[in-house]
Amino acid sequence: MSSTFLSLTKTRRTHYGLSKVSTVPDAKLQSIVEEAVMHTPSPFNMQAGRVVLLTGKFSDDLWENIVKPGYLKTLGGNEGAIKLYTQKIAEYAAGYGTILFFEDQAVVNDMSAKILSLGKEFPVWSENSTGMLQFTAWTALALEGIGASLQHYGAYSEEVSANVLKEFNLPLTWKSTAMMPFGVPTGEPGTASRPKTFNPIEERVKVYFD
Ligand SMILES: Cc1cc2nc3c(=O)[nH]c(=O)nc-3n(C[C@H](O)[C@H](O)[C@H](O)COP(=O)(O)O)c2cc1C
């Protein structure tokens, strides 16, 4: 069983080339996201993870009208960077939808105040949990034949982050942790110029068998 799980996790890769096609109905996308949110562990089961699922025009609007203008402004007129990120953002907008990931800081702060001895740990643990949630959703999409990548434009630009909350009527305590554009892939994962490599496993894993 564990080898089945591990081989399934290998199907999750970063896909930049996306199409406006989903292999599953929207209701299935919703249930994938809901199951991932419910069953991803969180510190003290505090459940600070939040997700917004966008498809179609809502996803297009995110990339074209919120991320693009907000992020390009941060590039200080650097023409090369503007061209590069305009292209990248167009790739994300070409997908079928986007999953927005957040942590509700009201929950994190509440836990930090309740358990003072661990107060400073909760923000870090919450980030660990959000990473697990992202991995779960990303892998579940991959198993349906849907490609995705992990982006952070909410963290790079306060304007993007604020406009996302405004546009989708979200509480101000929701902190953006990632944006995951997705859709049926148009090509191979990763980038041709930078194939995925693996560092020597013995440098990363030590074992002491008795
Ligand atoms: C925490 C985290 C942050 C990442 N941030 C980005 C990002 O900002 N932009 C991006 O294109 N990929 C991002 N990635 C994807 C990694 O570059 C990618 O997972 C890695 O190169 C391995 O490739 P794979 O996803 O195909 O296995 C991120 C991945 C993780 C786990």
PDBQT file of the ligand as one rigid body, heavy atoms in Angstrom, charges set to zero:
ROOT
HETATM    1  C1  LIG A 301       7.392  25.536  -1.201  1.00  0.00    +0.000 C 
HETATM    2  C2  LIG A 301       7.564  25.546  -2.692  1.00  0.00    +0.000 A 
HETATM    3  C3  LIG A 301       7.610  26.739  -3.370  1.00  0.00    +0.000 A 
HETATM    4  C4  LIG A 301       7.671  26.764  -4.761  1.00  0.00    +0.000 A 
HETATM    5  N1  LIG A 301       7.627  27.965  -5.419  1.00  0.00    +0.000 NA
HETATM    6  C5  LIG A 301       7.576  27.986  -6.757  1.00  0.00    +0.000 A 
HETATM    7  C6  LIG A 301       7.420  29.212  -7.455  1.00  0.00    +0.000 A 
HETATM    8  O1  LIG A 301       7.318  30.287  -6.843  1.00  0.00    +0.000 OA
HETATM    9  N2  LIG A 301       7.356  29.187  -8.808  1.00  0.00    +0.000 N 
HETATM   10  C7  LIG A 301       7.447  28.000  -9.510  1.00  0.00    +0.000 A 
HETATM   11  O2  LIG A 301       7.364  28.033 -10.735  1.00  0.00    +0.000 OA
HETATM   12  N3  LIG A 301       7.613  26.812  -8.869  1.00  0.00    +0.000 NA
HETATM   13  C8  LIG A 301       7.667  26.784  -7.523  1.00  0.00    +0.000 A 
HETATM   14  N4  LIG A 301       7.799  25.592  -6.860  1.00  0.00    +0.000 N 
HETATM   15  C9  LIG A 301       7.928  24.341  -7.632  1.00  0.00    +0.000 C 
HETATM   16  C10 LIG A 301       9.344  23.765  -7.570  1.00  0.00    +0.000 C 
HETATM   17  O3  LIG A 301      10.210  24.545  -8.347  1.00  0.00    +0.000 OA
HETATM   18  C11 LIG A 301       9.264  22.337  -8.095  1.00  0.00    +0.000 C 
HETATM   19  O4  LIG A 301       8.378  21.597  -7.263  1.00  0.00    +0.000 OA
HETATM   20  C12 LIG A 301      10.631  21.651  -8.097  1.00  0.00    +0.000 C 
HETATM   21  O5  LIG A 301      11.478  22.247  -9.045  1.00  0.00    +0.000 OA
HETATM   22  C13 LIG A 301      10.534  20.157  -8.396  1.00  0.00    +0.000 C 
HETATM   23  O6  LIG A 301       9.850  19.938  -9.614  1.00  0.00    +0.000 OA
HETATM   24  P1  LIG A 301       8.498  19.098  -9.687  1.00  0.00    +0.000 P 
HETATM   25  O7  LIG A 301       7.417  19.911  -9.012  1.00  0.00    +0.000 OA
HETATM   26  O8  LIG A 301       8.230  18.901 -11.146  1.00  0.00    +0.000 OA
HETATM   27  O9  LIG A 301       8.709  17.812  -8.960  1.00  0.00    +0.000 OA
HETATM   28  C14 LIG A 301       7.745  25.546  -5.485  1.00  0.00    +0.000 A 
HETATM   29  C15 LIG A 301       7.721  24.337  -4.782  1.00  0.00    +0.000 A 
HETATM   30  C16 LIG A 301       7.624  24.333  -3.423  1.00  0.00    +0.000 A 
HETATM   31  C17 LIG A 301       7.555  23.011  -2.701  1.00  0.00    +0.000 C 
ENDROOT
TORSDOF 0
